[in-house]
Amino acid sequence: MKSLRFLLPLLAALLVSVGFFLPWMGAAWQDRALGHTTVQYEAAPLHLADLIDHLKLAANGYSVVALTQASTRLSAQQAEEAAQTALNVMAEYPLCFFSLDQLFNPSLWTLHSATPFVAVSNLSVTSSQESTPSQDYFAADTANPSAAVFWNCSFSGSTGHQLDLILDDETGKMLAFSYRIPATNTAEAAFSMEDAVQMRQFCQQYYNLDAAQFSALLPLYPPGYLLPFTDQKGEQVNLSLRTSQTSVSNSSQEKWDFFVLSFNGAGV
């Protein structure tokens, strides 16, 4: 009994000590758990799946419809900044066509507009459908979206040169571009397989794709090349780089002929 009286105060002191440290121990465990979750989240490639799916949507062709029932993630100012960032990346790589080392130098281009739109897959609509989008276009299966929000950012340069960048609203990345020069300048617009090889290498870096995912270049007509690669789901995505000629009429019915270099279907 006497030994028990000595043990009771010791047991009480032990319980008090444990009670004192329990909150700290619980907080420390929670901090470690939250820290672990944060690390896992940050290590995940942000929007990578969406980016590749939207790249595929652009490659497969789409119809442009008015943005009426969906909001944009990017504001107009953010889209303009993303367009300038894309130009910087393309210039610093550098992407060079027609022997123009500074083709994408942002200082040579003036941004006129950044316009959001809904890109509706041509695989999910027919020509008889109205051009008013509905929420049904935004498929629940995000792995195979039938529509997405893109931005068309239009630039003008010297001597009639024009550039359109198609941006992804989710990531701000460039999905496609179209570069136009007056047809009178076509003598300077030589196009070669080296241009397609250069574009493929840029895509590997810009879209975080492995070189092993790409197949051999395939020739196109009009002059150009397919840049096929296989995505993480084993599906083939046919990026393209091609040239063409187009005519544009102004309000006075004056006709202007342009030579066009387009990546991933833009301007085709």
matplotlib code that plots the C-alpha trace (Angstrom):
import matplotlib.pyplot as plt

x = [0.0, 2.8, 4.5, 1.2, 0.9, 4.3, 3.3, 0.1, 1.8, 4.3, 1.4, -0.4, 2.7, 3.2, -0.4, 0.0, 3.2, 1.7, -1.4, 1.0, 2.8, -0.2, -1.3, 2.3, 2.7, -0.6, 0.3, 3.6, 2.1, -0.5, 2.3, 4.2, 1.1, 0.2, 3.7, 3.8, 0.5, 1.9, 5.0, 3.0, 0.8, 3.6, 5.5, 2.5, 2.7, 0.2, -2.5, -0.2, -3.1, -5.3, -2.6, -1.9, -5.7, -6.2, -3.1, -4.8, -8.1, -6.3, -4.5, -7.7, -9.5, -12.3, -15.1, -15.0, -18.2, -19.0, -18.2, -21.7, -22.0, -18.6, -16.2, -12.5, -9.8, -7.5, -8.5, -7.9, -4.8, -3.5, -4.1, -2.1, 0.7, 0.6, 0.9, 3.9, 5.5, 4.9, 6.6, 9.5, 9.9, 9.7, 12.2, 14.7, 14.6, 15.0, 12.4, 13.7, 11.8, 12.6, 16.1, 14.5, 16.3, 14.1, 10.8, 9.2, 11.0, 8.2, 9.6, 8.8, 5.1, 2.2, -0.7, -4.1, -6.5, -6.9, -10.3, -11.5, -13.7, -15.0, -13.1, -15.6, -14.1, -15.0, -15.3, -18.3, -20.4, -21.8, -22.2, -26.0, -25.6, -26.1, -23.0, -24.3, -22.4, -24.1, -22.7, -23.2, -20.1, -17.9, -17.7, -17.7, -14.8, -12.0, -9.6, -11.5, -12.9, -15.2, -14.6, -12.3, -11.8, -8.9, -7.7, -6.8, -4.1, -3.5, -0.3, 0.8, 4.4, 6.1, 5.3, 2.0, 3.3, 0.6, 0.8, -1.9, -1.2, -3.8, -3.5, -4.9, -7.1, -6.1, -2.3, -1.6, 0.5, 0.7, -1.3, -1.0, 0.2, -0.3, 2.3, 1.2, 3.2, 2.1, 2.4, 4.8, 7.4, 7.1, 10.6, 12.0, 9.7, 11.7, 10.5, 12.5, 12.5, 14.9, 12.1, 9.9, 12.8, 13.4, 9.6, 9.6, 12.5, 10.8, 7.6, 9.5, 10.8, 7.8, 5.2, 7.5, 7.4, 10.0, 11.8, 10.9, 7.2, 7.7, 7.5, 9.2, 8.1, 5.5, 5.3, 2.1, 0.6, 0.5, 4.2, 4.6, 5.1, 3.2, 4.9, 3.2, 3.7, 2.1, 0.6, 0.5, -2.8, -1.2, -3.1, -1.4, -1.5, -0.7, 0.9, 1.7, 3.8, 2.7, 2.6, -0.3, -1.6, -4.8, -6.7, -8.3, -10.7, -11.1, -14.3, -13.5, -13.4, -9.7, -8.1, -4.8, -2.9, -0.9, 1.6, 0.9, 3.1, 0.9, 1.6, -1.0, -3.8, -3.9, -5.1, -5.8]
y = [0.0, 2.4, 1.8, 2.4, 5.8, 6.7, 5.4, 7.4, 10.9, 9.6, 8.3, 11.6, 13.5, 11.3, 11.8, 15.6, 15.5, 13.4, 15.7, 18.7, 17.2, 15.7, 18.9, 19.6, 16.0, 16.2, 19.5, 18.2, 15.1, 17.2, 19.5, 16.6, 15.2, 18.5, 19.0, 15.6, 16.4, 19.7, 18.2, 15.6, 18.2, 20.5, 17.6, 16.8, 18.3, 21.2, 20.9, 18.7, 16.3, 19.2, 20.8, 17.7, 17.1, 20.7, 20.4, 17.4, 19.3, 22.0, 19.4, 17.5, 20.7, 22.7, 25.1, 28.6, 29.5, 32.5, 32.4, 32.6, 29.9, 29.6, 31.9, 32.2, 31.3, 34.0, 37.7, 39.7, 41.2, 37.8, 36.5, 39.4, 38.8, 35.0, 35.9, 38.1, 35.3, 32.8, 35.1, 35.5, 31.7, 31.2, 34.0, 32.8, 29.1, 30.4, 29.4, 30.7, 30.5, 32.0, 32.9, 35.4, 35.0, 37.6, 36.4, 36.1, 39.0, 40.6, 44.1, 43.6, 42.9, 45.0, 43.2, 44.3, 42.0, 39.0, 37.3, 34.2, 31.6, 28.1, 25.6, 22.8, 19.6, 19.0, 15.3, 16.1, 18.5, 18.5, 21.4, 21.4, 22.3, 25.9, 27.8, 28.5, 26.4, 24.7, 23.1, 19.7, 20.5, 20.4, 16.6, 15.1, 12.9, 15.3, 12.9, 13.4, 16.9, 17.9, 21.6, 24.0, 27.7, 29.2, 32.7, 34.2, 36.8, 38.9, 40.8, 43.0, 43.7, 45.7, 45.7, 43.8, 40.9, 39.4, 36.8, 35.0, 32.9, 30.5, 30.1, 27.6, 29.3, 26.7, 27.0, 30.1, 28.0, 28.5, 25.7, 26.9, 29.9, 31.4, 33.7, 35.7, 37.8, 39.5, 37.1, 39.6, 38.5, 34.8, 34.8, 35.1, 32.3, 29.2, 26.2, 23.0, 19.8, 21.5, 23.8, 20.9, 19.3, 22.5, 22.8, 19.2, 19.9, 23.0, 21.1, 18.5, 21.2, 23.5, 20.8, 18.7, 15.7, 13.0, 12.7, 9.0, 9.9, 11.3, 9.3, 10.2, 13.3, 12.8, 15.0, 17.0, 18.8, 21.8, 21.8, 20.9, 18.1, 16.2, 16.0, 12.9, 11.9, 9.4, 10.7, 9.1, 7.3, 5.7, 7.9, 9.6, 13.4, 14.8, 18.2, 19.9, 22.7, 23.7, 26.5, 27.8, 30.8, 32.7, 35.8, 38.4, 41.2, 44.4, 46.6, 48.2, 44.8, 45.1, 41.7, 40.9, 37.7, 36.2, 33.4, 31.6, 29.5, 27.7, 25.4, 22.9, 23.9, 27.7, 29.7, 26.7]
z = [0.0, 0.9, -2.5, -4.3, -2.6, -4.1, -7.6, -7.9, -7.9, -10.5, -12.7, -12.4, -13.4, -16.4, -17.6, -17.3, -19.3, -22.1, -22.2, -22.5, -25.5, -27.3, -29.1, -30.2, -31.4, -33.2, -34.9, -35.9, -37.4, -39.3, -40.6, -41.9, -43.6, -45.2, -46.2, -47.9, -49.7, -50.9, -52.3, -54.2, -55.7, -56.7, -58.3, -60.5, -64.1, -63.9, -66.7, -68.8, -69.7, -70.6, -72.7, -74.8, -75.3, -76.4, -78.7, -80.2, -80.5, -82.5, -84.7, -85.5, -86.6, -85.0, -85.7, -84.1, -82.2, -80.0, -76.3, -74.8, -72.1, -70.6, -68.8, -69.5, -66.9, -68.4, -68.4, -71.5, -70.0, -68.9, -72.4, -73.9, -71.5, -72.3, -76.0, -75.4, -73.3, -76.1, -78.6, -76.2, -75.9, -79.6, -80.2, -77.6, -78.7, -81.5, -84.1, -87.4, -90.8, -94.1, -92.8, -90.5, -87.2, -85.4, -86.9, -83.4, -81.7, -79.7, -80.4, -84.1, -83.5, -82.3, -80.6, -81.8, -80.2, -77.9, -78.4, -76.6, -78.5, -78.1, -80.3, -81.1, -82.5, -86.1, -85.1, -82.8, -85.0, -88.5, -90.9, -90.3, -86.6, -85.5, -84.4, -80.9, -78.4, -75.5, -72.3, -74.0, -76.1, -73.0, -72.6, -69.2, -70.3, -70.1, -71.7, -75.0, -74.9, -77.8, -77.1, -75.2, -74.8, -76.9, -77.5, -80.9, -80.4, -83.6, -84.3, -87.1, -88.2, -90.9, -94.6, -94.2, -92.2, -89.9, -87.1, -85.2, -82.1, -80.8, -77.0, -74.6, -72.0, -69.3, -69.6, -71.6, -74.0, -77.7, -79.5, -83.1, -85.1, -88.5, -90.1, -93.3, -95.7, -98.9, -101.8, -103.5, -101.0, -101.7, -103.2, -99.7, -98.4, -98.9, -97.0, -96.2, -94.2, -91.8, -90.8, -89.8, -87.9, -86.0, -85.2, -83.9, -81.6, -80.3, -79.6, -77.6, -75.3, -75.2, -74.6, -72.4, -74.8, -75.1, -78.4, -78.4, -78.6, -82.1, -85.3, -88.6, -90.5, -93.2, -96.3, -97.0, -99.9, -100.1, -99.1, -95.5, -93.0, -90.4, -87.0, -85.5, -81.9, -79.5, -76.3, -72.9, -73.8, -76.9, -79.3, -82.2, -82.5, -85.9, -85.5, -88.8, -90.3, -93.8, -96.3, -98.4, -100.2, -99.4, -100.5, -98.3, -99.4, -97.5, -97.2, -100.6, -102.2, -102.8, -102.9, -101.2, -101.7, -98.8, -98.4, -95.2, -92.9, -90.3, -87.4, -86.2, -88.5, -87.7, -90.7, -92.8]

ax = plt.figure().add_subplot(projection="3d")
ax.plot(x, y, z, "-o")
ax.set_aspect("equal")
plt.show()
